[in-house]
């Protein structure tokens, strides 16, 4: 996410290295590069102009303190202006009402409202410990109601039945009645995708809004459409009283135009962004964390939150106990670690959140892709339980059988075995007294900006 913007901004900000003072002359070229980087990221022109002017006003003539280089001072200004552009502070859902609190989802066709409805329900259920029900008022798209029912069933989320022969307003009323009877705390209403030029469909969603009186009316928008996302949100905002935005497909958006434009154009906060296809791939939107990631400074807080929510704590405790007892890290443990990493967004998703890893994550995508970890998992699954527990027993003939069973080559099996041995050595060190504490101290140090030099390096 934001890879191309991070690269361009990193190169531009590196131009100030070695300067003793920020002035019009030495920041002009840098501002020009920043402007081009934002425009190439498909940020709206009006937003870019305002951003560049605010950075210029703050940067020109600023004395550099003894602890900061001009590069650091300029990065700090750019970081703060990025946060301002995207809306300072995180914006929580307003559910402070008599249950059920109703959330209405609106948006164009094909942006992922139905999957977002279930992701949001799952987020409220797991993070906020709310009882949630979902209902579909999309009576136009074939199988839209069935899609929501199937997804809700997969996530163990309550579903209110509806049918294509009903009117959307009647479905909404029935859903409200059922939610009250079952003491549901939050009701999420999925609506049909519509074009803002379709007057009949816009009249329908206005009627839905009037019937439901939702506490939150969230506009769901595809992040990959760039500044068009902000423009469509603005058009809907003129018809519906939107309370916030949800960006979908943010993990596929290398530019970042939607995230950087939508708040400035609509005045409405981005509340969530979807970062994958799984039901738990929805994150609360934190402008300060996103700005940090854009500038290559990582997002350790989100990484910690992912670990808290998605790591199997029982397996983690079991492995820690095993290492303390001096037992070997076997292939079953290795497979568990691969699965835990996948739960946290894969290797590239994790590296993207670590400070200074912006460039490395792209190298990792090419050389150590998440597909290679899926391949390793398939190889380990093709082994017998005895082979997974005693890897030294795997000889040439067994490797041939494992490769055949996993649809891979013997070289791939050898590579997996090598990766396991390397991991085994690292886990042995962590198992020693103070090993885990030393690693955590190292992680904490990584989260702090260095005392000298640029915040993201030249």
Secondary structure as UniProt FT lines:
FT   HELIX           3..13
FT   HELIX           14..16
FT   TURN            17..18
FT   HELIX           24..40
FT   TURN            41..42
FT   HELIX           45..59
FT   TURN            60..61
FT   TURN            66..67
FT   HELIX           70..86
FT   STRAND          101..107
FT   TURN            109..110
FT   HELIX           113..127
FT   STRAND          132..136
FT   TURN            142..143
FT   HELIX           144..154
FT   TURN            155..156
FT   STRAND          158..160
FT   TURN            164..165
FT   HELIX           168..181
FT   TURN            182..183
FT   STRAND          186..190
FT   TURN            196..197
FT   HELIX           199..212
FT   STRAND          216..222
FT   HELIX           223..225
FT   HELIX           227..237
FT   TURN            238..239
FT   STRAND          244..248
FT   HELIX           250..252
FT   HELIX           257..266
FT   STRAND          270..274
FT   TURN            279..280
FT   STRAND          282..284
FT   HELIX           287..294
FT   TURN            295..296
FT   HELIX           300..310
FT   HELIX           313..324
FT   TURN            325..326
FT   HELIX           331..343
FT   TURN            344..345
FT   HELIX           346..351
FT   TURN            352..353
FT   TURN            355..356
FT   HELIX           358..367
FT   HELIX           370..381
FT   HELIX           385..389
FT   HELIX           391..393
FT   HELIX           396..406
FT   HELIX           410..431
FT   TURN            433..434
FT   HELIX           435..446
//
